[in-house]
Amino acid sequence: MKTRVVKFFSEEKGYGFITIDGGWGDVFTHISEVKEEIKERDRVSFEIEEEKNRQKAINVKLL
């Protein structure tokens, strides 16, 4: 499990991005992977899954 900060999240659009430390950039997350309501600058825990040569955050939980 990783812990990072939500950079952007829109329930309307159904997706968002979580900032990754260490120069990795951001990782995409879909609303279906978010277990609780989150917003920008919230701290979350999540796992990373590789899909079609891209990473996405899964099992996103508010800390």
PyMOL commands that set and color helices and strands:
alter all, ss='L'
color gray80, all
select helices_A, chain A and resi 31-33
alter helices_A, ss='H'
color red, helices_A
select strands_A, chain A and resi 2-10+15-20+25-30+43-51+54-62
alter strands_A, ss='S'
color yellow, strands_A
deselect
rebuild
show_as cartoon
